[in-house]
Amino acid sequence: MKIRQASLADVSALLPLYEDLGYPTTQKLLSQRLENILSNSTYGCLVAEEKEEILGFLGYVQLCFFEDEGSYFRILALSVRQESRRKGIGTALLNELKKIAEQNRVKALTLNSGLGVDRQVAYRFYEKFGFEKVTTGFGLYLEE
């Protein structure tokens, strides 16, 4: 398995992974979104591929601490194909991000996960990797 930065050529392979996350979209909209993301140096998107097939992805952004010196990576999306789960792909993606963080003196990895019962497996995965529940997240969606 190879972990690499995503490119715009990966859009069609990422569509089903977005759907698995509960964020279905179209190829056109995802292309526009990824073009924005990949052109911003504070964002990154890793893909895990095997035999030129994308099995998972991890999207992140580097942010600065307000309460401390330095920065952290906030994981914004992590998805592995349903049939490829429990094979170390999510762990490999997180390990690669951890390696990038260490190379760039990034102090922490953070993420939020939905509250649904269906997210319990994800909670256990994150905790097994070493994440701890340290905050409560809130959201306010503004009308367009």
C-alpha angles and dihedrals in degrees: 000000000000126000116204142154113277123247134197088261088070096064099103092048091050095053096082090045090055089050091051087055090054095254106109114184141158128265091246094051093044091049090054092045094049092046088057093045097045092048091058112082094209091063129072137180122198123196129197113215137178123186088355091302119121110230100173146351141208123203121197145164131209113233134180122240116243092196098045144020119274134024144277138209116243112204107221101177137011121175135163124188111265093239092047099052123119091031099102098263096121090045091050091051092049092046090053091050089048089052091050089048093052092048090053097041091245108166104209149007118225136179143167123223129196121262098234124122087241089066095064092095089053090050091055091047092052093045091049088053089053105264116140130204101250106149144028117233127219131190135196115189114203122213117249 
